[in-house]
Amino acid sequence: MDRRRFLTVLGATGGAAAAVSACGIGPEPTEHLVPYVIPPENQVPGVATYYATTCRECTAGCGLHAKVREGRVIKLEGNPDSPINQGRLCARGQAALQGLYNPDRVTDPMARTATGEWQKLTWDEAIGRLAAQVKAARGKGIVFVTGLETGSFGDLVDAWMRETGGRHVTYEPFAFEALREGNRLAFGTPAIPWYDFAAARYIVSFGADFMETWLSPVGYQNAFTHAHAFQTGRAAPPAKFVYVGPRLSLTGMSADEWIAPVPGSEGLLALAMAQVIVAGRRAPLPADAARLRGLLAAHAPEKVAAAVGIAASDITRLAREFAASQGGLAVAGGVAAQYPNGAEIVAAVDILNYVAGQVGKTVKFGPNHGLGQAGSFKQLGDLVADLSGGKVALLLVQGANPVHTLPGTFSQALGHVGFKVSFSPYWDETTAAADLVLPDLHPLEQWNDSRPRAGLYALQQPVMQPVFPNALAAGDVLLRAAGKAGTFKDYVQGRWHELHQRFGKGRDFEQFWNDALQHGGIYTDAATQTVRLGPRIEQLGAGVAGAPGAADKLPLVVFPSLALHDGRGANKPWLQELPDPVSKITWHAWVELHPETAAKWQLANGDILLLKSPHGAVRAPVWITPGIRPDVLAVPTGQGHKAYGRYAK
Ligand code: SF4
């Protein structure tokens, strides 16, 4: 380029820049680079540092490795030391970064004024107001709602509530209550066992979407791959996988065979399979299985085939294959447990595992999921009744967004609560309804621990300085409000001194603590426990069949979104733009419809449907797919936010 041409281009570029600037789209404002006069600990410019911590995007408790450059976490990967996820991570775990750096986080403590405006507070003012509200509400009803907290924070809340005369309610939208209740019916325990997919030779999932959101999806997906994938040199042929459910999820799409029974009849199918195994003596029966004789005789394949909508010969074939594999694993508690008879369906599936001799082999009670400690619908129902009845003077919420995830009765009941406090990093629906907002740190910025499975103690540590420096860990706020000395990290460490007594193996505490930090926690094996049939298992019969639905209405299956989960992923654009693996739809919900139903209703893809139930209404476009029964509609969870930031609304 000659000099004249160079100057011409330079002039044109300068003119264009001036024009853009005049339109108001100027260059980014000047920012100043700050040298590391006092660099963060363990940081060398240009060299990545890795920290082990725990994912809190769902209750599975997968181990994380956070890659940190120049004091900023830039990538998350699975921690290979964690027995839960063994180095793998799901999309929600990866996207936790966008929760951390989310532009719509709460940056300062805020209080609602008499005119409804938000007023910024200092932390001393905010904690003073919290302490004053607690003092005023003593004896008048204090309730602290948190997500599932199986470690130090949950213990701190329990202790604080005991001290103040309040109560702690644990609320998880996906708490698998039918699974817990079904296990109680079948075996007298509400514990959620560990399912050994890797050892299974024949897997039947009754609506349990273990590749997506069911219990511990990363761990189960990994184990399923071991059982089901073609691998050279494997000792046994790959396990067969049968999916039983009204619609094809990602898990269902991975199956070798899809069975779509009449919705709600899954328990009948499981009992009929159990009957074939027992009648044909196809597995060594536990001694107490004789108690099931009457129940199973009433559910022989020929007797239930019409109600299930599957030929008796197919039911018999499935049962024989299941027993012959000598490594059967039947799982339930997901979509198939949504019906009013969900617990009975789970109990029937438990019976199938039991008579096939698989309880204790592929179904292991003992290393139970921590989720078994989640609160119940009854506790929530009692809470809503107390809120509505004006029996709660102070409501505190942390790690949950019940205004979005519970029916409208919850938000209506909030109008009867004296004072509402939200500990949330985000302006979600519950925070928007609060009187005092105390911005919590993101899980990647704070200390905590959890017990995701019996025998596992997962540590959570701050992997970087807080993105918004005026946020404060809820644990520290509680300690300060209660006038206790020390930080929440001290509190966590105090509890780990107890673990040191048990698992120290001759190391001093500092060495023990550093080892745990490096590996993401302590991982021990919990012994497998024997379970026997529950005291009233013989009476299961009537409940398994369930009540028939109204003939003129289609059942609506609300399935958990792989990406958005219960809605907590909706503020992360990576998850919004991640195509659903089955429908390939992004950024919005949809209504799944079978082609026959669409033809009957003269609907095409993209037409907007209004779905109504006694609990609310949803408007969403139609997606027509043969992967659903003609007599069922399905919608994913996760969308429909009225707050929760720019990406969710
Ligand atoms: S399953 Fe995914 S979201 Fe849940 S803890 Fe594991 S990585 Fe996190």
Residues whose N, C-alpha, C, O or C-beta is under 5 A from the ligand:
A	BS01	SF4	C55 E57 C58 A60 G61 C62 L89 C90 R92 G93 P217 V218
